[in-house]
Amino acid sequence: MGRGKTIARRSFLIGSAVVLGGVAFGTYLVKSDPENPLAQNAGAGDAVFNPWVKITGSGITLVTPHTDLGQGVTAMQAMLIAEELDVELDQISTTPGQPAAAYYNTALAAEAVPFRSNDDGFAASAMRETMGAVMKVLGAQVTGGSTSVPDSFDKLRHAGAVARETLKAAASAETGIDAGQLKTERGAVVLPDGTRMDYTTLAAAAARMEPVTDVPLRDPSQWRLIGKSQQRLDTLAKSTGTQVYGIDVKVDGMVHASVRSNPRKGAPMLGFDATAAEGMRGVQKIVALPYGVAVVADNTWRAFRALEEIEIDWDVAPYPAEQSGHWAAVAASFTSERLDKEWRHDGDVDAALDGADVLTAEYRAPYVAHQPLEPLSAVVRVGSDRVDIWAAHQLPRFVQQRVAKRLGIETAQIHLHNQFAGGSFGHRLEFDNIDIAVDVAREVPDTPVKLTFRREEDFAQDYNRQIGMARGRGAHAGGKVTVLDLDIATVSASRSQSKRLGAPVPGPDTQIPAGAWNMRYAIPDLRVRAYAVPELAPTSSWRSVGASTAGFFAESFLDELIHAAGADPMEERLRLVDDDDARGVLEAVAEMSDWGGPLEAGKGRGVALVTSFGVPTAEVVEVTATDAGIRIDRVWVAAEVGRVVDPVTFENVVAGGVIWGLGHAMNSEITYSDGRAVQDNFHMGEGMRLHQCPVIKVRGLENGVTVRGVGEPPVPPAAPALANAIFAATGTRLREMPFFRTVDFV
Amino acid sequence: MKLMVNGREHEVDVEDDMPLLWVLRDELGFTSVKYGCGIAQCGACTVQVDGIAVRSCQLAVGDLDGDVTTIEGLGTPEAMHAVQQAWVDHQVAQCGYCQSGQMMQATSFLVLNGTPSDDQIDAAMSGNLCRCGTYPRIRAAIKTAAAKLQGA
């Protein structure tokens, strides 16, 4: 057991490959289920059937352990449990629960292996199974990688079904009526004569029973909730200002704090003079930290203002001070020494290009910040025997383990109260807010400290999306694309991130070529190679991770080849596509957009198909070249997800993903000067604003056999579809994001 | 100093130059008013002063001259304003962090222009940033609310 655990910790990584080389955990460790965290605090008459359902004499509580970042997972998780439990959404309350190993993510493994998501061969399946065991042994409670739906879909329905059948067994024991004669609806067991026994009144009896676990899941034809639009559980609170976010948490006796860390990220603070800040109204304490200075005050604004009065001497950046140095490092990485992996080689590219009329192009993708609208914050109270943390985080158990290590105490003493987040997009996979709040709070023991980042600090300290470039070579013959050779060089966001997680990863990074190497096209000679640029400024997972850059490179360059071949961008993709699910989404957007129909003068359309997180997603973008610049008129998007859980949330999140992809491709970048990020607030890189937003038509396809998540897959096709549309409208080929560097937008 | 918030008088002892945002959030506990950028670029802190939308991060409380309305003053979960009801009907929110500011902006705008065109909606709402990308729903909800308010 000890060996398995050690290896698992060292090998764990989200979204990247782990080569486990025959590691065995032992059957016991993998087969045994983690303990039910609800059992610890259950009262005598409380029924805690499994880690997700608790029924007491006074109510029904569903535990929804995936962190709600705005993607609606609280409602989604509750829906899945309620579907089989036979309760309505107005009868239950939800809680994220205490972080626990029982909430390990069962779906992360699928994306963490170096196989295409439609590869069901032995090696792919075996490694997915191995990785699944790693997640279980680790108790990896993770929200990310578009896995909340696939992780939950069977597990939570089963949790509801187990509770329902156990309640029926309890009713059967009480009444003597065979369980097969009992029905359930609206939170009650219904006897053959119509008598209703509420679940809450059966709770005490059910608590004494062994859960009935051998329960089949219902056929989809019987579903009441899944696939039908529901009102999200948080819609009312978010429409009336009553939703509490991490930044809103109030604890008795709480003080306010803010921080300035070295804007040359990762470098230390050398010294400071806080004389001017010390006497300022409301300032209670000035805390020197290895990486910066924090102010504790009685009001957030007073802390902000005092921080501005502190003179601080910063050390130099551990990466190139100027942006040109970053680009130079990327450009210098297309070498055999930096080759991370040749991910795909169909046919013989070198032979095919020899003597051919070769088209070449170079592409660039910049650093981009996450910047959800709720700035980073955390409330921390360091007591003598326990530590409480109120914050929204995607890795709640990692927070506990990290803080325990930082303070030299036991993980069991760390209590994380996970909160609703005002967005994340990957930002809340990092720990700066937690670490700093802990460092400040330990200086004022027993006092809850709310740390709030100024927006400028949040920009300065963000772990941005990977910077990267691609070099493409290709050829066509007879009006068809015949050769595509794509070299992609980016820094490894996965390695940067996993290093901070304390779990560096062996093997190639699956994310550098994600969205490119797995392209579902049969091009006779096709090669995709990934090069890992040495770490520059630190980076992290940004909504859709590698596919947001590699998808842009691949689908833009393919479009260049198609135009060079004189073919139609949609027809040629449909000719090349070699997978039914991918063909389905292409055909869907062709039909939705009436591709090939007449277009007014000045308009152009582009299409792109990218598969990420197992979801083939196609988008058509339509633009008009106006005198004032490019206007994005309409977008059609189709994604193959196997099953749409809630059509309203699906439509909202997919449209939001398109807007995220378009807005950042158009308007956003982070560049460095003097070792600092130049862009420090929303006047420099806001993504998209409302007046730039197109009309978006969304379609979810349900042909795939696997249920998938859709938080990220709509992002990668947006940038290349837009670039391809602008080319169609203007003849200008955009090879560098952000596009505002090349064209104006209305 | 004294200030009126949602029809109730409050007394606070703060510097004149403290932004109304922080008086509302940290001194009076109105956490529905959100801090987003501090420089009037995102609109998350939007409240109304005498019915007109203002960015509370830019208004020093000493310069406040009028009654403040926050989203709680617009309507409650039990008795929603037409704009809030439209936000529910269209299920606008994803993370929801910007939405109080969006609704305060929209309500103020609809008082001035009860029958807005698409371009007028775009112009009025483009100062309010939504990072989740709920813009199509914001547009639709404003149209629904406008129609309802016209009929009322």
Interface residues (C-beta under 8 A of the other chain):
Chain A: L69 G70 Q71 G72 Q231 R232 D234 T235 L236 A237 K238 S239 T240 G241 T242 Q243 V244 Y245 I247 D248 K250 H256 R281 N299 T300 W301 R302 F304 Q371 P372 L373 E374 P375 F420 A421 G422 G423 F425 T452 R454 R455 E456 V648 T649 N652 V653 A655 G656 G657 V658 I659 W660 G663 N681 F682 H683 E686 G687 M688 R689 L690 H691 C693 V695 I696
Chain B: V14 E15 M18 P19 L21 W22 R25 D26 E27 G29 T31 S32 K34 Y35 G36 C37 G38 I39 Q41 C42 A44 T70 I71 E72 G75 T76 P77 M80 Q84 Q85 W87 V88 Q91 V92 A93 Q94 C95 G96 Y97 C98 Q99 S100 M103 D122 A123 M125 S126 G127 N128 L129 C130 R131 C132 G133 T134 Y135 P136 R137 I138 R139
